[in-house]
Amino acid sequence: MANGRLTEDVYTAADARLAEADARVAALYPGEPPGRRPVHTVYVPASQYRTRLVADWGKQAMRVFVERGDVLGLDPDVAERVRAKLLTEPIEDLRIDFEDGFGNPGDEAEDAAALAAGQTLATTGGTPFVGIRFKSFEAATRRRGIRTLDLFLTGLLSNGELPDGFVVTLPKVTAVEQVEVAADVLARLETAYGLAEGTLRFEVQIETAQSILAHDGTVSVARIIQAAAGRCSGLHYGTYDYSAGLGIAAAYQSMAHPAADFAKQLMQVAAAGTGVRLSDGSTNRLPLGDDLPGAWAEHLRLVRRSLENGFYQGWDLHPNQLPTRFAATYAFYREGFPAAAKRLSDYAAQTSAGVLDEPATAEALARYLLGGLHCGALEAAELPFDAATLDRYARRLA
């Protein structure tokens, strides 16, 4: 190696001055976590949760898809994949809701429901990801939320083990300190139930103005991630609470409203590189009766829009939304698959082609292909690399 004009002490001084920053960046930005991410979260009121819920939702979704799916005009390959998905895995992520969807039936009723839901989940399973949404850590509901989570775990762990993919949801954050306390409560629960440290993780719902911008003008969504002390697995946008809190009239509350895009863009910037995944919100226009074609068309559009904007997960609130969730998701991956596979292959082979991709884009291409593989849009035999190799590219290890 040729000698330049700088001496070794210059290199050593640069390393020393940046050692603390290097350690901080490595700790705060570990990159994309390994493993599957769900394409949706289904919220079901705890009062409606039952042993056959997943199967019942799948049957209803299949029935409406068979009877009226022709109005969607899907590519036959996509339509067949949707049918297979509804038959085998209609719900990827289930959240048993003790918050808005459950209401306030009184402590005795909620105690019984929390214990029963945990016991039912222990003997049922049926989804790759599952958990509960408890009430917020604001003063009025804090004790109730903690008690519900405690009793739910009592029912769940007295009859079995914590399911793989278990995650809980903290709603309506109005102060970063609520996230700090939630992380501490989960640590206390791990001790109480003999769980390994770090087992209990949670998603934070971004559905208040305070969870975007704090009272002092700082961006609180970035602080929320750090306040979770490594336990935050996701940020979930809450369409209607957030919109209503900004004073947007009900008729104009939407995942596609400019105010929603502003919040979600801040979520993206705050979460980038941290390993915290993002979810878009929901649409409350349900595909029922005469409005089914119009509601389906709107849901297809909104899901596709979320995917194109980098939100690979969203909420579903009704069985009839499952066909369009998977139809939009599968079309997104199937349409982009040939070009993505070729670009990643060219990058790996260092082939000069029409697009000159950099490592960061190769990482994004691999994540895209893995997303399609995990949800059933793509088959392993179609891919240019096996899943392990794609995972290495997705985390820039290849």
Salt bridges, closest charged atoms under 4 A:
GLU32 OE2 - ARG37 NH2 3.30
GLU32 OE2 - ARG277 NH2 2.97
ASP56 OD2 - ARG50 NE 3.18
ASP56 OD1 - ARG52 NE 3.83
ASP77 OD2 - ARG81 NE 3.12
ASP77 OD2 - ARG334 NE 3.25
GLU80 OE1 - ARG83 NH2 3.17
GLU89 OE1 - ARG36 NH2 2.62
GLU89 OE1 - LYS85 NZ 2.56
GLU92 OE2 - ARG36 NH2 3.10
GLU92 OE2 - LYS85 NZ 2.68
ASP93 OD2 - ARG95 NH2 2.84
ASP97 OD2 - ARG133 NH2 2.68
GLU99 OE1 - ARG133 NE 3.43
GLU99 OE2 - LYS172 NZ 2.52
ASP100 OD2 - LYS172 NZ 2.82
ASP107 OD1 - ARG144 NH1 3.10
GLU110 OE1 - LYS135 NZ 2.76
GLU110 OE2 - ARG144 NE 3.53
ASP111 OD1 - ARG144 NH2 2.70
ASP111 OD1 - ARG147 NE 2.92
ASP184 OD2 - ARG188 NE 3.90
GLU190 OE2 - ARG231 NH1 2.64
GLU203 OE2 - ARG95 NH2 2.89
GLU203 OE2 - HIS236 NE2 3.42
ASP241 OD2 - LYS172 NZ 3.57
ASP261 OD2 - ARG305 NH2 2.63
ASP280 OD1 - LYS264 NZ 2.93
ASP291 OD1 - ARG285 NH2 2.72
GLU298 OE1 - ARG285 NH1 2.99
GLU308 OE2 - ARG304 NE 2.89
ASP316 OD2 - HIS40 ND1 2.85
ASP316 OD1 - HIS299 NE2 3.28
ASP316 OD2 - ARG325 NE 2.98
GLU335 OE1 - ARG304 NH2 3.02
ASP346 OD2 - LYS342 NZ 2.78
ASP357 OD1 - ARG343 NH2 2.53
GLU363 OE2 - ARG367 NH1 3.04
GLU363 OE1 - ARG396 NE 2.87
GLU379 OE2 - ARG81 NH1 2.85
GLU382 OE1 - ARG334 NH1 2.82
ASP391 OD2 - ARG395 NH2 2.70
